[in-house]
Amino acid sequence: MENIKEKIESLRNQLHQHNYNYYVLNAPLISDFDFDRMMRELIELESLHPEFSDKNSPSLRVGSDISKSFQQFNHKYPMLSLSNTYSEQEVADFYERVRKLLEEEFEIVCELKYDGTSISLTYIDGELHQALTRGDGEKGDDVTENVKTIRTIPLKLQGNNYPHEFEIRGEILMSWEVFNSLNKERELAEEQLFANPRNAASGTLKLQNSSIVAERKLDAYFYYLLGDKLPSPNHYENLQHAASWGFKISDATKRCQKLNEISDFIKYWDLERKKLPVATDGIVLKINSLEQQYTLGFTAKSPRWAVAYKFKAEEASTRLNSVSYQVGRTGAITPVANLDPIQLSGTVVKRASLHNADIISSLDLHIGDFVYVEKGGEIIPKITRVDLNHRHLAGEKVKFITNCPECGQKLIRIEGEAAHYCPNEDYCPPQIKGKFEHFIGRKAMNIDGLGSETIDLFFRLGLINSVSDLYKLNRSEISQLERFGSKSADNMLVGLEKSKEIPFERVLFALGIRYVGETVAKKLAKAFRNIDSLISASHDELVSVDEIGERIAQSIKLYFSEEKHLSLIQELKLVGLQFQIFESESNLNSDKLKDKSFVISGLFSIYSRDEYKSLIEKNGGKNLTSISAKTDFVLAGENMGPSKLEKAQKLGVAIIHEKEFLDMIN
């Protein structure tokens, strides 16, 4: 029996190595026939001896036909998106901001920005433990079983110099070759075609059947390592370590110190990327030093130590056939150009946003014009200019509408804003339905069993006119409706009941107050702690909250000044929605650090840097990214940057170490 176990382990190790040679190094050492023979032998032995099963066996890469839904898990480190730049001047601005903030030498690592779907993998003791999608940035779907079918992702790492536990992030991709082949198959089967490789990869990763995922031959490139005990204090060197462990790391990665080096990298890959087997849409620039990354920190949505440069979009000419107008949930009117279909950046474009009346006026559009269309950031099509050589074929001039296309109400334009609005928010159908769809959305109340089609049906039948009406729906009444039954009704009512557990900040976001997005809702909830305090807050109290400016404050005051909104909140309170933060949710251990601000620098031994940040916040303190006269303390670990030390001493900022800090919070 021991010999059989050794044979199975030997086959697994050999097949892991051959997978790596073939899919990552592109340098196979054995024939496909020999590889298949070894795989068949392993599968046969594993079936005869299930006691030696291994969740990361190479035999599992073929996937399973068992359908399973995806669980969600929190990311240990939030998955933020990068801020984008579209010109070399904006890249230069980023470089200059970093130079001023750091006040010391720095390197920038230039990498290709692959156009796929983001993934975060966790490894423990050299084995794949979990794979999560980006999700909402704070939590993602567990797609581990599907990820195991991707041959370029190691199930077991090579060597032995990797950390006990770490996270690596990358992009799941579908090659142009596989994408084109897949669309040909779908065309023959009269199925809807995928728009581009990114959508195809994202859709494939979310399939419930991992055996189909395996057939799609997804690929993966990795670009960032996270953990408490990484092998190097520099990002570039960590990527080289990751490559030695078996990860597919792009060769198109370069360390740069000067702007002209970055510019040369951008110019080279703007042309060469078209020869690559997978889609790319730009360049990512990252500060190399992890210490400097920590110093620069993050905004609410993106890191300050990295930026994406988007390649200039492709442009093509086509005919403008008509302009239609869409009404959003806030009443904003969006004009849309309807075009002759045209191929652009790998997708068929039939429509393009015209944004607002000023854009239409500046373009001087006429029906029948031939217009140039590009994909901004290679995602959203937009019209950039008119081909005046074809103007003789054009029809009437395009003029922005004056009345709502849905309810006929005269449109208004708020001073200082570009958009026109329909003010009829209580009776304009798209606005009412839009508010419902926003309220039930995944990032808001996340109500299972309710979708846009169901909302439309309930609205047409007069069952709902306000979001509070959702909680008054009757099971017997719903189950009698077309396409509904007892089970559908039960699922929806369970979803509504569960939504009563959604925390205050998401309920606040779900209300749909103009300019109050996810991040702003969190800031407001944390600052005021309950809806009544927020309603009674003065303008000055609102703008004193981090990231709350004049426009947001005015919008909040306007929303709560209307009796219908106060009545809605009262109704939602009565049905049991959460309109306050409870002490158990706040996770505030104490207020010992109240009104104290900290900058963290160096390497620590008792807790990680992120854990210290959390401790500061949990005890009422505030984390800052750079030292200034407003800084109260520098929490210093080993190898604190000399420039920070000098600046702290110059400004008279107190420098404390780990044990001193822990004594402060007892």
Secondary structure, DSSP 4 states (H G I P E B T S, - for coil): -HHHHHHHHHHHHHHHHHHIIIIISS--SS-HHHHHHHHHHHHHHHHH-GGG--TT-GGGGG------PPPEEE-SS--PPPPEE-SHHHHHHHHHHHHHHH-S---EEEEEEE-SEEEEEEEETTEEEEEEE-TTSSEEEB-HHHHTT-TTS-SB-SSS-S-SEEEEEEEEE--HHHHHHHHHHHHHTTPPPPSSHHHHHHHHHT-S-HHHHHHTT-EEEEEEEE-SS-S-SBHHHHHHHHHHHT----S-EEEE-SHHHHHHHHHHHHHHGGGSSS-EEEEEEEESBHHHHHHH-B-SSSBTTEEEEEPPPPEEEEEEEEEEEEE-TT-BEEEEEEEEEEEETTEEEEEEE--SHHHHHHHT-BTT-EEEEEEETTTEEEEEEE-GGGGGG--SBP---SB-TTT-PBPEE-TT-S-EE---TTT-HHHHHHHHHHHHSTTTT--TT--HHHHHHHHHTTS-SSGGGGGG--HHHHHTSTT--HHHHHHHHHHHHHGGGS-HHHHHHHTT-TT--HHHHHHHHHHH-BHHHHHH--HHHHHTSTT--HHHHHHHHHHHTSHHHHHHHHHHHHHT---B--HHHH----STTTT-EEEEESB-SSS-HHHHHHHHHHTT-EE-SS--TT--EEEE-BT--HHHHHHHHHHT-EEE-HHHHHHHT-
